[in-house]
Amino acid sequence: MSTYSQPMNNGVSAQAREARHIKRRNQNILLSMALHYALAAAGAGVFSYIYESFSHGVYSIFMTHLFLIPLLCGAVPSFLLALSRKVYVDPTARLLWSALVLTLALGSATQGVVEIYGTTTDYIVMYPVFAAILLVILVARLVLINRKNPAAHAGADGRNSLHDFSAETSHFPPEMV
């Protein structure tokens, strides 16, 4: 007999177990994201250190503080969301979030390179504009996806209605699904 057809198991319904599984899985994904963003921050710090060591004493605040973007816009928020366990971040929101952090980091690195080189460009203004657009879309997505009670993400049949956690659509290796 399937676990979904059993009405109760130790006083907990299949739907409640599934909701807990979704929350745990979301927390693990967010912790993994925090680690990846922390590694990206370390990589950005190494990149800016090496680039500025060959810049003949010319520095840019955009290059010096490049590591803060993946740290403060990626690692810290994803770690805090993982601790709260109250916000579900679906795959689309994660992709938007990654695009936002990447846009800000590339914009900062480009601005730093341009300043160290000693010139200016009009194209730098596009990075904050694109980042603002991505931020608005990301916040709207998170608000819409989390409008329901997180426990209500499991369908009426007790199965997960969120496509994120199925093996067919997961972006994770099969052993992690």
C-alpha atoms as a printed R data frame, in Angstrom:
    type eleno elety resid chain resno      x      y       z
1   ATOM     1    CA   MET     A     1  0.000  0.000   0.000
2   ATOM     2    CA   SER     A     2  1.342  3.419  -0.933
3   ATOM     3    CA   THR     A     3  2.117  6.000   1.751
4   ATOM     4    CA   TYR     A     4 -0.184  8.460   0.019
5   ATOM     5    CA   SER     A     5 -3.204  6.189   0.332
6   ATOM     6    CA   GLN     A     6 -2.761  5.680   4.067
7   ATOM     7    CA   PRO     A     7 -4.871  8.213   5.968
8   ATOM     8    CA   MET     A     8 -2.574  8.510   9.005
9   ATOM     9    CA   ASN     A     9  0.816  7.282  10.078
10  ATOM    10    CA   ASN     A    10  1.658  8.017  13.701
11  ATOM    11    CA   GLY     A    11 -0.904 10.790  13.717
12  ATOM    12    CA   VAL     A    12  0.650 12.649  10.748
13  ATOM    13    CA   SER     A    13 -1.051 12.746   7.371
14  ATOM    14    CA   ALA     A    14  0.802 12.042   4.152
15  ATOM    15    CA   GLN     A    15  0.201 15.616   3.069
16  ATOM    16    CA   ALA     A    16  1.841 16.961   6.239
17  ATOM    17    CA   ARG     A    17  4.850 14.657   5.737
18  ATOM    18    CA   GLU     A    18  5.147 15.823   2.144
19  ATOM    19    CA   ALA     A    19  5.002 19.479   3.219
20  ATOM    20    CA   ARG     A    20  7.804 18.858   5.738
21  ATOM    21    CA   HIS     A    21  9.829 17.132   3.025
22  ATOM    22    CA   ILE     A    22  9.382 20.135   0.724
23  ATOM    23    CA   LYS     A    23 10.494 22.529   3.446
24  ATOM    24    CA   ARG     A    24 13.557 20.399   4.238
25  ATOM    25    CA   ARG     A    25 14.452 20.132   0.554
26  ATOM    26    CA   ASN     A    26 14.048 23.889   0.075
27  ATOM    27    CA   GLN     A    27 16.250 24.495   3.110
28  ATOM    28    CA   ASN     A    28 18.961 22.199   1.730
29  ATOM    29    CA   ILE     A    29 18.859 23.924  -1.647
30  ATOM    30    CA   LEU     A    30 19.129 27.353  -0.004
31  ATOM    31    CA   LEU     A    31 22.083 26.211   2.119
32  ATOM    32    CA   SER     A    32 23.748 24.883  -1.019
33  ATOM    33    CA   MET     A    33 23.134 28.233  -2.708
34  ATOM    34    CA   ALA     A    34 24.683 30.032   0.273
35  ATOM    35    CA   LEU     A    35 27.801 27.896  -0.054
36  ATOM    36    CA   HIS     A    36 28.040 28.532  -3.804
37  ATOM    37    CA   TYR     A    37 27.635 32.284  -3.324
38  ATOM    38    CA   ALA     A    38 30.287 32.251  -0.572
39  ATOM    39    CA   LEU     A    39 32.661 30.481  -2.954
40  ATOM    40    CA   ALA     A    40 31.804 33.022  -5.656
41  ATOM    41    CA   ALA     A    41 32.580 35.823  -3.189
42  ATOM    42    CA   ALA     A    42 35.958 34.238  -2.452
43  ATOM    43    CA   GLY     A    43 36.636 33.897  -6.180
44  ATOM    44    CA   ALA     A    44 35.664 37.513  -6.774
45  ATOM    45    CA   GLY     A    45 37.975 38.595  -3.953
46  ATOM    46    CA   VAL     A    46 40.892 36.666  -5.455
47  ATOM    47    CA   PHE     A    47 40.111 38.045  -8.924
48  ATOM    48    CA   SER     A    48 40.009 41.652  -7.732
49  ATOM    49    CA   TYR     A    49 43.202 41.196  -5.677
50  ATOM    50    CA   ILE     A    50 45.105 39.790  -8.649
51  ATOM    51    CA   TYR     A    51 43.700 42.378 -11.063
52  ATOM    52    CA   GLU     A    52 44.562 45.280  -8.772
53  ATOM    53    CA   SER     A    53 48.036 43.902  -8.046
54  ATOM    54    CA   PHE     A    54 48.826 44.420 -11.753
55  ATOM    55    CA   SER     A    55 47.131 47.832 -11.978
56  ATOM    56    CA   HIS     A    56 50.270 49.831 -11.090
57  ATOM    57    CA   GLY     A    57 48.799 51.364  -7.935
58  ATOM    58    CA   VAL     A    58 45.461 52.380  -9.483
59  ATOM    59    CA   TYR     A    59 42.463 51.125  -7.490
60  ATOM    60    CA   SER     A    60 38.723 51.169  -7.920
61  ATOM    61    CA   ILE     A    61 36.185 50.792  -5.147
62  ATOM    62    CA   PHE     A    62 34.049 48.754  -7.556
63  ATOM    63    CA   MET     A    63 36.853 46.231  -7.959
64  ATOM    64    CA   THR     A    64 38.007 46.314  -4.328
65  ATOM    65    CA   HIS     A    65 34.543 45.564  -2.976
66  ATOM    66    CA   LEU     A    66 33.492 43.185  -5.763
67  ATOM    67    CA   PHE     A    67 33.411 40.234  -3.340
68  ATOM    68    CA   LEU     A    68 30.638 41.907  -1.322
69  ATOM    69    CA   ILE     A    69 28.058 41.487  -4.087
70  ATOM    70    CA   PRO     A    70 27.854 37.660  -4.065
71  ATOM    71    CA   LEU     A    71 28.355 37.690  -0.309
72  ATOM    72    CA   LEU     A    72 25.655 40.228   0.644
73  ATOM    73    CA   CYS     A    73 23.251 39.648  -2.252
74  ATOM    74    CA   GLY     A    74 23.624 35.880  -2.455
75  ATOM    75    CA   ALA     A    75 25.189 34.017   0.469
76  ATOM    76    CA   VAL     A    76 23.725 35.967   3.387
77  ATOM    77    CA   PRO     A    77 20.106 36.152   2.112
78  ATOM    78    CA   SER     A    78 20.023 32.495   1.053
79  ATOM    79    CA   PHE     A    79 21.455 31.437   4.435
80  ATOM    80    CA   LEU     A    80 18.882 33.559   6.294
81  ATOM    81    CA   LEU     A    81 16.043 32.185   4.156
82  ATOM    82    CA   ALA     A    82 17.256 28.646   4.844
83  ATOM    83    CA   LEU     A    83 17.198 29.359   8.578
84  ATOM    84    CA   SER     A    84 13.717 30.885   8.474
85  ATOM    85    CA   ARG     A    85 12.167 27.975   6.528
86  ATOM    86    CA   LYS     A    86  9.179 30.220   5.796
87  ATOM    87    CA   VAL     A    87  9.881 31.236   2.190
88  ATOM    88    CA   TYR     A    88  9.792 28.803  -0.698
89  ATOM    89    CA   VAL     A    89 12.220 29.691  -3.499
90  ATOM    90    CA   ASP     A    90 11.269 27.855  -6.672
91  ATOM    91    CA   PRO     A    91 13.694 27.113  -9.562
92  ATOM    92    CA   THR     A    92 12.602 30.154 -11.568
93  ATOM    93    CA   ALA     A    93 13.174 32.440  -8.606
94  ATOM    94    CA   ARG     A    94 16.584 30.874  -8.037
95  ATOM    95    CA   LEU     A    95 17.538 31.512 -11.655
96  ATOM    96    CA   LEU     A    96 16.337 35.117 -11.413
97  ATOM    97    CA   TRP     A    97 18.280 35.537  -8.174
98  ATOM    98    CA   SER     A    98 21.453 34.144  -9.760
99  ATOM    99    CA   ALA     A    99 21.008 36.401 -12.787
100 ATOM   100    CA   LEU     A   100 20.573 39.402 -10.475
101 ATOM   101    CA   VAL     A   101 23.751 38.647  -8.518
102 ATOM   102    CA   LEU     A   102 25.673 37.957 -11.722
103 ATOM   103    CA   THR     A   103 24.463 41.196 -13.303
104 ATOM   104    CA   LEU     A   104 25.510 43.241 -10.285
105 ATOM   105    CA   ALA     A   105 28.895 41.499 -10.040
106 ATOM   106    CA   LEU     A   106 29.664 41.867 -13.741
107 ATOM   107    CA   GLY     A   107 28.601 45.508 -13.650
108 ATOM   108    CA   SER     A   108 30.868 46.176 -10.681
109 ATOM   109    CA   ALA     A   109 33.808 44.331 -12.278
110 ATOM   110    CA   THR     A   110 33.314 46.174 -15.560
111 ATOM   111    CA   GLN     A   111 33.111 49.530 -13.786
112 ATOM   112    CA   GLY     A   112 36.277 48.647 -11.867
113 ATOM   113    CA   VAL     A   113 38.157 47.690 -15.027
114 ATOM   114    CA   VAL     A   114 37.039 50.880 -16.765
115 ATOM   115    CA   GLU     A   115 38.093 53.046 -13.806
116 ATOM   116    CA   ILE     A   116 41.456 51.313 -13.467
117 ATOM   117    CA   TYR     A   117 42.025 51.726 -17.197
118 ATOM   118    CA   GLY     A   118 41.276 55.437 -16.761
119 ATOM   119    CA   THR     A   119 38.367 55.886 -19.126
120 ATOM   120    CA   THR     A   120 34.576 56.051 -19.031
121 ATOM   121    CA   THR     A   121 31.730 54.386 -20.877
122 ATOM   122    CA   ASP     A   122 28.001 54.967 -21.149
123 ATOM   123    CA   TYR     A   123 27.210 51.258 -21.096
124 ATOM   124    CA   ILE     A   124 27.832 50.861 -17.374
125 ATOM   125    CA   VAL     A   125 24.450 52.433 -16.578
126 ATOM   126    CA   MET     A   126 22.723 49.390 -18.121
127 ATOM   127    CA   TYR     A   127 23.851 47.023 -15.346
128 ATOM   128    CA   PRO     A   128 21.910 48.695 -12.502
129 ATOM   129    CA   VAL     A   129 18.866 49.081 -14.773
130 ATOM   130    CA   PHE     A   130 18.865 45.397 -15.679
131 ATOM   131    CA   ALA     A   131 19.501 44.487 -12.035
132 ATOM   132    CA   ALA     A   132 16.530 46.597 -10.920
133 ATOM   133    CA   ILE     A   133 14.294 44.897 -13.482
134 ATOM   134    CA   LEU     A   134 15.459 41.459 -12.324
135 ATOM   135    CA   LEU     A   135 14.906 42.455  -8.695
136 ATOM   136    CA   VAL     A   136 11.316 43.550  -9.368
137 ATOM   137    CA   ILE     A   137 10.567 40.317 -11.234
138 ATOM   138    CA   LEU     A   138 12.221 38.229  -8.489
139 ATOM   139    CA   VAL     A   139 10.291 39.897  -5.667
140 ATOM   140    CA   ALA     A   140  7.023 39.559  -7.601
141 ATOM   141    CA   ARG     A   141  7.751 35.881  -8.216
142 ATOM   142    CA   LEU     A   142  8.550 35.203  -4.552
143 ATOM   143    CA   VAL     A   143  5.438 37.029  -3.389
144 ATOM   144    CA   LEU     A   144  3.208 35.145  -5.826
145 ATOM   145    CA   ILE     A   145  4.671 31.708  -5.111
146 ATOM   146    CA   ASN     A   146  4.552 32.213  -1.332
147 ATOM   147    CA   ARG     A   147  1.117 33.774  -1.162
148 ATOM   148    CA   LYS     A   148 -0.284 30.416  -0.080
149 ATOM   149    CA   ASN     A   149  0.540 28.730   3.168
150 ATOM   150    CA   PRO     A   150  3.790 26.741   2.628
151 ATOM   151    CA   ALA     A   151  2.068 23.607   3.881
152 ATOM   152    CA   ALA     A   152 -0.522 24.040   1.132
153 ATOM   153    CA   HIS     A   153  2.071 23.475  -1.615
154 ATOM   154    CA   ALA     A   154  1.287 19.766  -1.616
155 ATOM   155    CA   GLY     A   155 -1.647 18.873  -3.816
156 ATOM   156    CA   ALA     A   156 -4.994 17.480  -2.716
157 ATOM   157    CA   ASP     A   157 -3.867 13.947  -3.565
158 ATOM   158    CA   GLY     A   158 -0.932 14.348  -1.156
159 ATOM   159    CA   ARG     A   159  1.595 14.460  -3.963
160 ATOM   160    CA   ASN     A   160  3.898 17.386  -4.449
161 ATOM   161    CA   SER     A   161  2.345 19.915  -6.812
162 ATOM   162    CA   LEU     A   162  5.594 21.866  -7.079
163 ATOM   163    CA   HIS     A   163  7.484 20.630 -10.107
164 ATOM   164    CA   ASP     A   164 10.810 21.541  -8.448
165 ATOM   165    CA   PHE     A   165 11.098 18.364  -6.441
166 ATOM   166    CA   SER     A   166 10.405 15.793  -9.098
167 ATOM   167    CA   ALA     A   167 13.305 13.795 -10.475
168 ATOM   168    CA   GLU     A   168 12.384 14.679 -14.058
169 ATOM   169    CA   THR     A   169 12.776 18.438 -13.676
170 ATOM   170    CA   SER     A   170 15.436 18.631 -10.984
171 ATOM   171    CA   HIS     A   171 18.713 20.369 -11.718
172 ATOM   172    CA   PHE     A   172 20.472 18.117  -9.231
173 ATOM   173    CA   PRO     A   173 22.192 14.772  -9.837
174 ATOM   174    CA   PRO     A   174 19.926 11.736  -9.342
175 ATOM   175    CA   GLU     A   175 21.585 10.780  -6.059
176 ATOM   176    CA   MET     A   176 20.517 14.130  -4.575
177 ATOM   177    CA   VAL     A   177 16.886 13.892  -5.675
